[in-house]
Amino acid sequence: MQSAFILLVAGMGTTLLFLSIQALLTTISAKVTAKFAYLMPEPEPKKPAAKKPAPKKEDSDSDELVAVLTAAAHYYQQNN
């Protein structure tokens, strides 16, 4: 039981030490990066592409479609 407790403390201590070092290095890295940020300016935002208007459907196209669908329905009713 004593060796298990020692292993627990050693593992938790190692983890705490690692996370503390990582937090410290992350903070230092953020400060250094902010100090030299002027060397890499932000890219300019791209302009959105102009939207093309949707093509207008002509009435003759929709009338033709209605005629074709009506003929197909009539043909189906006649043959069944």
Phi and psi restraints in degrees (range 20) as a CNS / XPLOR table:
assign (resid 1 and name C) (resid 2 and name N)
       (resid 2 and name CA) (resid 2 and name C) 1.0 -67.1 20.0 2
assign (resid 2 and name N) (resid 2 and name CA)
       (resid 2 and name C) (resid 3 and name N) 1.0 -38.4 20.0 2
assign (resid 2 and name C) (resid 3 and name N)
       (resid 3 and name CA) (resid 3 and name C) 1.0 -70.0 20.0 2
assign (resid 3 and name N) (resid 3 and name CA)
       (resid 3 and name C) (resid 4 and name N) 1.0 -32.6 20.0 2
assign (resid 3 and name C) (resid 4 and name N)
       (resid 4 and name CA) (resid 4 and name C) 1.0 -65.9 20.0 2
assign (resid 4 and name N) (resid 4 and name CA)
       (resid 4 and name C) (resid 5 and name N) 1.0 -40.4 20.0 2
assign (resid 4 and name C) (resid 5 and name N)
       (resid 5 and name CA) (resid 5 and name C) 1.0 -66.2 20.0 2
assign (resid 5 and name N) (resid 5 and name CA)
       (resid 5 and name C) (resid 6 and name N) 1.0 -39.7 20.0 2
assign (resid 5 and name C) (resid 6 and name N)
       (resid 6 and name CA) (resid 6 and name C) 1.0 -64.5 20.0 2
assign (resid 6 and name N) (resid 6 and name CA)
       (resid 6 and name C) (resid 7 and name N) 1.0 -41.9 20.0 2
assign (resid 6 and name C) (resid 7 and name N)
       (resid 7 and name CA) (resid 7 and name C) 1.0 -64.7 20.0 2
assign (resid 7 and name N) (resid 7 and name CA)
       (resid 7 and name C) (resid 8 and name N) 1.0 -39.1 20.0 2
assign (resid 7 and name C) (resid 8 and name N)
       (resid 8 and name CA) (resid 8 and name C) 1.0 -61.8 20.0 2
assign (resid 8 and name N) (resid 8 and name CA)
       (resid 8 and name C) (resid 9 and name N) 1.0 -47.7 20.0 2
assign (resid 8 and name C) (resid 9 and name N)
       (resid 9 and name CA) (resid 9 and name C) 1.0 -65.7 20.0 2
assign (resid 9 and name N) (resid 9 and name CA)
       (resid 9 and name C) (resid 10 and name N) 1.0 -39.9 20.0 2
assign (resid 9 and name C) (resid 10 and name N)
       (resid 10 and name CA) (resid 10 and name C) 1.0 -65.6 20.0 2
assign (resid 10 and name N) (resid 10 and name CA)
       (resid 10 and name C) (resid 11 and name N) 1.0 -43.9 20.0 2
assign (resid 10 and name C) (resid 11 and name N)
       (resid 11 and name CA) (resid 11 and name C) 1.0 -65.7 20.0 2
assign (resid 11 and name N) (resid 11 and name CA)
       (resid 11 and name C) (resid 12 and name N) 1.0 -45.2 20.0 2
assign (resid 11 and name C) (resid 12 and name N)
       (resid 12 and name CA) (resid 12 and name C) 1.0 -67.2 20.0 2
assign (resid 12 and name N) (resid 12 and name CA)
       (resid 12 and name C) (resid 13 and name N) 1.0 -37.9 20.0 2
assign (resid 12 and name C) (resid 13 and name N)
       (resid 13 and name CA) (resid 13 and name C) 1.0 -65.4 20.0 2
assign (resid 13 and name N) (resid 13 and name CA)
       (resid 13 and name C) (resid 14 and name N) 1.0 -42.6 20.0 2
assign (resid 13 and name C) (resid 14 and name N)
       (resid 14 and name CA) (resid 14 and name C) 1.0 -62.4 20.0 2
assign (resid 14 and name N) (resid 14 and name CA)
       (resid 14 and name C) (resid 15 and name N) 1.0 -43.1 20.0 2
assign (resid 14 and name C) (resid 15 and name N)
       (resid 15 and name CA) (resid 15 and name C) 1.0 -64.0 20.0 2
assign (resid 15 and name N) (resid 15 and name CA)
       (resid 15 and name C) (resid 16 and name N) 1.0 -44.5 20.0 2
assign (resid 15 and name C) (resid 16 and name N)
       (resid 16 and name CA) (resid 16 and name C) 1.0 -61.7 20.0 2
assign (resid 16 and name N) (resid 16 and name CA)
       (resid 16 and name C) (resid 17 and name N) 1.0 -43.1 20.0 2
assign (resid 16 and name C) (resid 17 and name N)
       (resid 17 and name CA) (resid 17 and name C) 1.0 -62.7 20.0 2
assign (resid 17 and name N) (resid 17 and name CA)
       (resid 17 and name C) (resid 18 and name N) 1.0 -46.0 20.0 2
assign (resid 17 and name C) (resid 18 and name N)
       (resid 18 and name CA) (resid 18 and name C) 1.0 -61.9 20.0 2
assign (resid 18 and name N) (resid 18 and name CA)
       (resid 18 and name C) (resid 19 and name N) 1.0 -46.8 20.0 2
assign (resid 18 and name C) (resid 19 and name N)
       (resid 19 and name CA) (resid 19 and name C) 1.0 -66.1 20.0 2
assign (resid 19 and name N) (resid 19 and name CA)
       (resid 19 and name C) (resid 20 and name N) 1.0 -35.3 20.0 2
assign (resid 19 and name C) (resid 20 and name N)
       (resid 20 and name CA) (resid 20 and name C) 1.0 -65.6 20.0 2
assign (resid 20 and name N) (resid 20 and name CA)
       (resid 20 and name C) (resid 21 and name N) 1.0 -44.7 20.0 2
assign (resid 20 and name C) (resid 21 and name N)
       (resid 21 and name CA) (resid 21 and name C) 1.0 -63.1 20.0 2
assign (resid 21 and name N) (resid 21 and name CA)
       (resid 21 and name C) (resid 22 and name N) 1.0 -41.2 20.0 2
assign (resid 21 and name C) (resid 22 and name N)
       (resid 22 and name CA) (resid 22 and name C) 1.0 -63.5 20.0 2
assign (resid 22 and name N) (resid 22 and name CA)
       (resid 22 and name C) (resid 23 and name N) 1.0 -43.5 20.0 2
assign (resid 22 and name C) (resid 23 and name N)
       (resid 23 and name CA) (resid 23 and name C) 1.0 -63.2 20.0 2
assign (resid 23 and name N) (resid 23 and name CA)
       (resid 23 and name C) (resid 24 and name N) 1.0 -41.3 20.0 2
assign (resid 23 and name C) (resid 24 and name N)
       (resid 24 and name CA) (resid 24 and name C) 1.0 -63.6 20.0 2
assign (resid 24 and name N) (resid 24 and name CA)
       (resid 24 and name C) (resid 25 and name N) 1.0 -46.7 20.0 2
assign (resid 24 and name C) (resid 25 and name N)
       (resid 25 and name CA) (resid 25 and name C) 1.0 -66.2 20.0 2
assign (resid 25 and name N) (resid 25 and name CA)
       (resid 25 and name C) (resid 26 and name N) 1.0 -35.2 20.0 2
assign (resid 25 and name C) (resid 26 and name N)
       (resid 26 and name CA) (resid 26 and name C) 1.0 -65.2 20.0 2
assign (resid 26 and name N) (resid 26 and name CA)
       (resid 26 and name C) (resid 27 and name N) 1.0 -42.0 20.0 2
assign (resid 26 and name C) (resid 27 and name N)
       (resid 27 and name CA) (resid 27 and name C) 1.0 -63.6 20.0 2
assign (resid 27 and name N) (resid 27 and name CA)
       (resid 27 and name C) (resid 28 and name N) 1.0 -45.7 20.0 2
assign (resid 27 and name C) (resid 28 and name N)
       (resid 28 and name CA) (resid 28 and name C) 1.0 -62.7 20.0 2
assign (resid 28 and name N) (resid 28 and name CA)
       (resid 28 and name C) (resid 29 and name N) 1.0 -42.4 20.0 2
assign (resid 28 and name C) (resid 29 and name N)
       (resid 29 and name CA) (resid 29 and name C) 1.0 -63.0 20.0 2
assign (resid 29 and name N) (resid 29 and name CA)
       (resid 29 and name C) (resid 30 and name N) 1.0 -39.8 20.0 2
assign (resid 29 and name C) (resid 30 and name N)
       (resid 30 and name CA) (resid 30 and name C) 1.0 -64.7 20.0 2
assign (resid 30 and name N) (resid 30 and name CA)
       (resid 30 and name C) (resid 31 and name N) 1.0 -40.2 20.0 2
assign (resid 30 and name C) (resid 31 and name N)
       (resid 31 and name CA) (resid 31 and name C) 1.0 -67.7 20.0 2
assign (resid 31 and name N) (resid 31 and name CA)
       (resid 31 and name C) (resid 32 and name N) 1.0 -42.0 20.0 2
assign (resid 31 and name C) (resid 32 and name N)
       (resid 32 and name CA) (resid 32 and name C) 1.0 -66.9 20.0 2
assign (resid 32 and name N) (resid 32 and name CA)
       (resid 32 and name C) (resid 33 and name N) 1.0 -41.5 20.0 2
assign (resid 32 and name C) (resid 33 and name N)
       (resid 33 and name CA) (resid 33 and name C) 1.0 -63.4 20.0 2
assign (resid 33 and name N) (resid 33 and name CA)
       (resid 33 and name C) (resid 34 and name N) 1.0 -42.0 20.0 2
assign (resid 33 and name C) (resid 34 and name N)
       (resid 34 and name CA) (resid 34 and name C) 1.0 -64.3 20.0 2
assign (resid 34 and name N) (resid 34 and name CA)
       (resid 34 and name C) (resid 35 and name N) 1.0 -33.9 20.0 2
assign (resid 34 and name C) (resid 35 and name N)
       (resid 35 and name CA) (resid 35 and name C) 1.0 -67.6 20.0 2
assign (resid 35 and name N) (resid 35 and name CA)
       (resid 35 and name C) (resid 36 and name N) 1.0 -36.3 20.0 2
assign (resid 35 and name C) (resid 36 and name N)
       (resid 36 and name CA) (resid 36 and name C) 1.0 -106.4 20.0 2
assign (resid 36 and name N) (resid 36 and name CA)
       (resid 36 and name C) (resid 37 and name N) 1.0 22.8 20.0 2
assign (resid 36 and name C) (resid 37 and name N)
       (resid 37 and name CA) (resid 37 and name C) 1.0 -67.4 20.0 2
assign (resid 37 and name N) (resid 37 and name CA)
       (resid 37 and name C) (resid 38 and name N) 1.0 -25.1 20.0 2
assign (resid 37 and name C) (resid 38 and name N)
       (resid 38 and name CA) (resid 38 and name C) 1.0 -65.7 20.0 2
assign (resid 38 and name N) (resid 38 and name CA)
       (resid 38 and name C) (resid 39 and name N) 1.0 -19.5 20.0 2
assign (resid 38 and name C) (resid 39 and name N)
       (resid 39 and name CA) (resid 39 and name C) 1.0 -71.8 20.0 2
assign (resid 39 and name N) (resid 39 and name CA)
       (resid 39 and name C) (resid 40 and name N) 1.0 -24.7 20.0 2
assign (resid 39 and name C) (resid 40 and name N)
       (resid 40 and name CA) (resid 40 and name C) 1.0 -126.0 20.0 2
assign (resid 40 and name N) (resid 40 and name CA)
       (resid 40 and name C) (resid 41 and name N) 1.0 86.2 20.0 2
assign (resid 40 and name C) (resid 41 and name N)
       (resid 41 and name CA) (resid 41 and name C) 1.0 -66.9 20.0 2
assign (resid 41 and name N) (resid 41 and name CA)
       (resid 41 and name C) (resid 42 and name N) 1.0 157.6 20.0 2
assign (resid 41 and name C) (resid 42 and name N)
       (resid 42 and name CA) (resid 42 and name C) 1.0 -68.4 20.0 2
assign (resid 42 and name N) (resid 42 and name CA)
       (resid 42 and name C) (resid 43 and name N) 1.0 141.5 20.0 2
assign (resid 42 and name C) (resid 43 and name N)
       (resid 43 and name CA) (resid 43 and name C) 1.0 -69.0 20.0 2
assign (resid 43 and name N) (resid 43 and name CA)
       (resid 43 and name C) (resid 44 and name N) 1.0 149.1 20.0 2
assign (resid 43 and name C) (resid 44 and name N)
       (resid 44 and name CA) (resid 44 and name C) 1.0 -70.6 20.0 2
assign (resid 44 and name N) (resid 44 and name CA)
       (resid 44 and name C) (resid 45 and name N) 1.0 139.9 20.0 2
assign (resid 44 and name C) (resid 45 and name N)
       (resid 45 and name CA) (resid 45 and name C) 1.0 -67.2 20.0 2
assign (resid 45 and name N) (resid 45 and name CA)
       (resid 45 and name C) (resid 46 and name N) 1.0 143.2 20.0 2
assign (resid 45 and name C) (resid 46 and name N)
       (resid 46 and name CA) (resid 46 and name C) 1.0 -76.4 20.0 2
assign (resid 46 and name N) (resid 46 and name CA)
       (resid 46 and name C) (resid 47 and name N) 1.0 144.6 20.0 2
assign (resid 46 and name C) (resid 47 and name N)
       (resid 47 and name CA) (resid 47 and name C) 1.0 -78.3 20.0 2
assign (resid 47 and name N) (resid 47 and name CA)
       (resid 47 and name C) (resid 48 and name N) 1.0 138.2 20.0 2
assign (resid 47 and name C) (resid 48 and name N)
       (resid 48 and name CA) (resid 48 and name C) 1.0 -67.8 20.0 2
assign (resid 48 and name N) (resid 48 and name CA)
       (resid 48 and name C) (resid 49 and name N) 1.0 143.9 20.0 2
assign (resid 48 and name C) (resid 49 and name N)
       (resid 49 and name CA) (resid 49 and name C) 1.0 -68.0 20.0 2
assign (resid 49 and name N) (resid 49 and name CA)
       (resid 49 and name C) (resid 50 and name N) 1.0 143.9 20.0 2
assign (resid 49 and name C) (resid 50 and name N)
       (resid 50 and name CA) (resid 50 and name C) 1.0 -67.6 20.0 2
assign (resid 50 and name N) (resid 50 and name CA)
       (resid 50 and name C) (resid 51 and name N) 1.0 135.0 20.0 2
assign (resid 50 and name C) (resid 51 and name N)
       (resid 51 and name CA) (resid 51 and name C) 1.0 -80.3 20.0 2
assign (resid 51 and name N) (resid 51 and name CA)
       (resid 51 and name C) (resid 52 and name N) 1.0 134.4 20.0 2
assign (resid 51 and name C) (resid 52 and name N)
       (resid 52 and name CA) (resid 52 and name C) 1.0 -87.2 20.0 2
assign (resid 52 and name N) (resid 52 and name CA)
       (resid 52 and name C) (resid 53 and name N) 1.0 137.8 20.0 2
assign (resid 52 and name C) (resid 53 and name N)
       (resid 53 and name CA) (resid 53 and name C) 1.0 -67.4 20.0 2
assign (resid 53 and name N) (resid 53 and name CA)
       (resid 53 and name C) (resid 54 and name N) 1.0 145.4 20.0 2
assign (resid 53 and name C) (resid 54 and name N)
       (resid 54 and name CA) (resid 54 and name C) 1.0 -68.2 20.0 2
assign (resid 54 and name N) (resid 54 and name CA)
       (resid 54 and name C) (resid 55 and name N) 1.0 140.5 20.0 2
assign (resid 54 and name C) (resid 55 and name N)
       (resid 55 and name CA) (resid 55 and name C) 1.0 -65.7 20.0 2
assign (resid 55 and name N) (resid 55 and name CA)
       (resid 55 and name C) (resid 56 and name N) 1.0 139.4 20.0 2
assign (resid 55 and name C) (resid 56 and name N)
       (resid 56 and name CA) (resid 56 and name C) 1.0 -82.6 20.0 2
assign (resid 56 and name N) (resid 56 and name CA)
       (resid 56 and name C) (resid 57 and name N) 1.0 134.7 20.0 2
assign (resid 56 and name C) (resid 57 and name N)
       (resid 57 and name CA) (resid 57 and name C) 1.0 -82.6 20.0 2
assign (resid 57 and name N) (resid 57 and name CA)
       (resid 57 and name C) (resid 58 and name N) 1.0 134.3 20.0 2
assign (resid 57 and name C) (resid 58 and name N)
       (resid 58 and name CA) (resid 58 and name C) 1.0 -82.0 20.0 2
assign (resid 58 and name N) (resid 58 and name CA)
       (resid 58 and name C) (resid 59 and name N) 1.0 154.2 20.0 2
assign (resid 58 and name C) (resid 59 and name N)
       (resid 59 and name CA) (resid 59 and name C) 1.0 -64.4 20.0 2
assign (resid 59 and name N) (resid 59 and name CA)
       (resid 59 and name C) (resid 60 and name N) 1.0 -31.2 20.0 2
assign (resid 59 and name C) (resid 60 and name N)
       (resid 60 and name CA) (resid 60 and name C) 1.0 -66.0 20.0 2
assign (resid 60 and name N) (resid 60 and name CA)
       (resid 60 and name C) (resid 61 and name N) 1.0 -34.8 20.0 2
assign (resid 60 and name C) (resid 61 and name N)
       (resid 61 and name CA) (resid 61 and name C) 1.0 -64.8 20.0 2
assign (resid 61 and name N) (resid 61 and name CA)
       (resid 61 and name C) (resid 62 and name N) 1.0 -45.8 20.0 2
assign (resid 61 and name C) (resid 62 and name N)
       (resid 62 and name CA) (resid 62 and name C) 1.0 -69.9 20.0 2
assign (resid 62 and name N) (resid 62 and name CA)
       (resid 62 and name C) (resid 63 and name N) 1.0 -33.5 20.0 2
assign (resid 62 and name C) (resid 63 and name N)
       (resid 63 and name CA) (resid 63 and name C) 1.0 -65.8 20.0 2
assign (resid 63 and name N) (resid 63 and name CA)
       (resid 63 and name C) (resid 64 and name N) 1.0 -39.4 20.0 2
assign (resid 63 and name C) (resid 64 and name N)
       (resid 64 and name CA) (resid 64 and name C) 1.0 -65.6 20.0 2
assign (resid 64 and name N) (resid 64 and name CA)
       (resid 64 and name C) (resid 65 and name N) 1.0 -39.7 20.0 2
assign (resid 64 and name C) (resid 65 and name N)
       (resid 65 and name CA) (resid 65 and name C) 1.0 -64.3 20.0 2
assign (resid 65 and name N) (resid 65 and name CA)
       (resid 65 and name C) (resid 66 and name N) 1.0 -42.8 20.0 2
assign (resid 65 and name C) (resid 66 and name N)
       (resid 66 and name CA) (resid 66 and name C) 1.0 -61.7 20.0 2
assign (resid 66 and name N) (resid 66 and name CA)
       (resid 66 and name C) (resid 67 and name N) 1.0 -40.6 20.0 2
assign (resid 66 and name C) (resid 67 and name N)
       (resid 67 and name CA) (resid 67 and name C) 1.0 -64.7 20.0 2
assign (resid 67 and name N) (resid 67 and name CA)
       (resid 67 and name C) (resid 68 and name N) 1.0 -42.0 20.0 2
assign (resid 67 and name C) (resid 68 and name N)
       (resid 68 and name CA) (resid 68 and name C) 1.0 -65.7 20.0 2
assign (resid 68 and name N) (resid 68 and name CA)
       (resid 68 and name C) (resid 69 and name N) 1.0 -43.6 20.0 2
assign (resid 68 and name C) (resid 69 and name N)
       (resid 69 and name CA) (resid 69 and name C) 1.0 -66.6 20.0 2
assign (resid 69 and name N) (resid 69 and name CA)
       (resid 69 and name C) (resid 70 and name N) 1.0 -38.0 20.0 2
assign (resid 69 and name C) (resid 70 and name N)
       (resid 70 and name CA) (resid 70 and name C) 1.0 -65.1 20.0 2
assign (resid 70 and name N) (resid 70 and name CA)
       (resid 70 and name C) (resid 71 and name N) 1.0 -43.2 20.0 2
assign (resid 70 and name C) (resid 71 and name N)
       (resid 71 and name CA) (resid 71 and name C) 1.0 -64.2 20.0 2
assign (resid 71 and name N) (resid 71 and name CA)
       (resid 71 and name C) (resid 72 and name N) 1.0 -40.5 20.0 2
assign (resid 71 and name C) (resid 72 and name N)
       (resid 72 and name CA) (resid 72 and name C) 1.0 -65.7 20.0 2
assign (resid 72 and name N) (resid 72 and name CA)
       (resid 72 and name C) (resid 73 and name N) 1.0 -41.0 20.0 2
assign (resid 72 and name C) (resid 73 and name N)
       (resid 73 and name CA) (resid 73 and name C) 1.0 -65.7 20.0 2
assign (resid 73 and name N) (resid 73 and name CA)
       (resid 73 and name C) (resid 74 and name N) 1.0 -41.2 20.0 2
assign (resid 73 and name C) (resid 74 and name N)
       (resid 74 and name CA) (resid 74 and name C) 1.0 -64.5 20.0 2
assign (resid 74 and name N) (resid 74 and name CA)
       (resid 74 and name C) (resid 75 and name N) 1.0 -42.1 20.0 2
assign (resid 74 and name C) (resid 75 and name N)
       (resid 75 and name CA) (resid 75 and name C) 1.0 -62.8 20.0 2
assign (resid 75 and name N) (resid 75 and name CA)
       (resid 75 and name C) (resid 76 and name N) 1.0 -42.1 20.0 2
assign (resid 75 and name C) (resid 76 and name N)
       (resid 76 and name CA) (resid 76 and name C) 1.0 -64.0 20.0 2
assign (resid 76 and name N) (resid 76 and name CA)
       (resid 76 and name C) (resid 77 and name N) 1.0 -41.0 20.0 2
assign (resid 76 and name C) (resid 77 and name N)
       (resid 77 and name CA) (resid 77 and name C) 1.0 -67.4 20.0 2
assign (resid 77 and name N) (resid 77 and name CA)
       (resid 77 and name C) (resid 78 and name N) 1.0 -35.8 20.0 2
assign (resid 77 and name C) (resid 78 and name N)
       (resid 78 and name CA) (resid 78 and name C) 1.0 -70.0 20.0 2
assign (resid 78 and name N) (resid 78 and name CA)
       (resid 78 and name C) (resid 79 and name N) 1.0 -34.7 20.0 2
assign (resid 78 and name C) (resid 79 and name N)
       (resid 79 and name CA) (resid 79 and name C) 1.0 -94.3 20.0 2
assign (resid 79 and name N) (resid 79 and name CA)
       (resid 79 and name C) (resid 80 and name N) 1.0 -2.4 20.0 2
